[in-house]
Structure formats: C-alpha cells, structure tokens
Amino acid sequence: MDAALCLQEMGKRIMDRRKKFGLTQEALAEKSELTTQFVSYAESGKRGMRPENLMKIAAALGVSTDYLLTGDIIDKDKLLLSEKLDKLTPQQVRIVENVIDECIALFCKDE
C-alpha cells in the first residue's frame, strides 16, 4: 500500500475516533500533549509522526497504535472485556452473552 494512502487512512481513523468522543482538535492536542497543528496534520494525512507521538494520540483516544495504523485491531475497551470473559466458564460466558443480547435489544429498540 502506498505511504500517502496509509497516512490518509490513519488520519481518518484519528478524526473518526476523536469525533466519536466529541473532542475538538484542540482538546485532543491537549490530552495527547501535542499541538493543535500537529493533530490537524495527522488527521489530514499530510505528515507522518514519530512512534512516541503515535503512542500519545492512541492513548488519548483509548485505542492501540495498531488500530490507528491498520484499523484492524480492537480498541482497549473490547480487549479488556475479552480478558474478563476469559476468566469465566463457558456456561458463564453464555449467560453474559444473553445479558448483552438483551441490552442490545433494549438500547437499539428506539433506533
């Protein structure tokens, strides 16, 4: 894959995640200890970034660096849930799955 396209796709993931949390570029910059201009460049895909800056943005957005780079890796909340499920028996996992199904049905009823 072409480097410019990778940067654009990563920038889109950063922007989408930022907007999902209702953050402005300024708020993300502050949270990640970077400049607003840096966040703007990162979202536009116009500029690459050093690994430590990628880690700052990922941490501020609650995702892994892998997710920002590839879009394929699950976010930290889902990983944490998966780790918790690993501690349960198969029967307990089925019970949790049923509870989740009921919650989805309840929460998505109005959509």
N, C-alpha and C positions, 0 to 999 in steps of 0.2 A: 504494500500500500504506500502511496506517495506521502511524504512527510507533511506537506502542506495540508492534505486532506485529514491526516491524523490529528494535526493541531486544531483544525476546524471542528472536527467531531468531539475532541476533548473539550474545546471551548464551549460547545453546545451543551455537553453534559454538565459542565460547571454552571453555566447560566440556568439550565433547567432545574438543577438541584437548588441553586440559590433562590430562584423564584418559588420553588416548592415550599421553602421555608419562609417566604415573604421578606427576604433580605434584599436590601439595596446593594449596589456595588460597594458603596461606602461602608456599609455595615459588614459585608464580607471582608473587605480590606482590613477593617479594624479588628475583626475577630481572628483573622489569619496573620495579623501583624505585617501586612504588606500595604502598598499604596493603592489608591483607587485606580490610578492609571495602569498599574500592573494588572489588576483584576480585569479592567477593560480590555487590555491587550490579550490576556489569557482567554477571555470569552470570545473575542473576535478571531482567535486562532492566528493572529499576526505574529506572535512571538512564542518561542518555546520557553521553558523555565528550568531552572536548576532543580535537582531532586528535592532539596530541602524546602523549596517554595511549593513544589507539588505536594509534599507532605503536609505543609501548613494549610493549604487550601483543602486537602482531603480531610484533615482533622476538623477544620472549621465547618465543613459540610457534613461530617459524620459518615463519610464513606472511605473505602480503601483507595489507595493510589491505583490499584489495578482497575477498579471501577472507572476512575477518571480516564485512564489510559485506553481501556478496551471496551468498557460498557458491559462486560460480561459477568463481572463478579458482583455478588450480592452485597448489599450495604451492611453496616455493622449491626443494625437492629435485627436484621434477619439472621445474621451469623450468631448473634447472642441467643436468639430464640432457638436456633438449631442446636446450640451447645446445651441449652436447658433440656430440650427434648431428648437428647442423648442420654440423660440421666434417668429417664423413665423406662418402665417396662413397655413392651408392645401394646398391652391392654390399656395402660395409662395413656399412651400416645393416641390410641383410637378415641379415648374419652376426650382428650384435648382437641383432637381434630373435630369431633362432633360439636364441642363448645364453639370452636372457631366458625364452623359452618352456620351455627345458629346466630352468632354475632354478625356474620356477613349478611345473612338473610335479614336481620333486624336493621342493620345500618344501611343496607342498599335498597331497602323497601321503598324509600322516597325518591330514589333516582330513576 
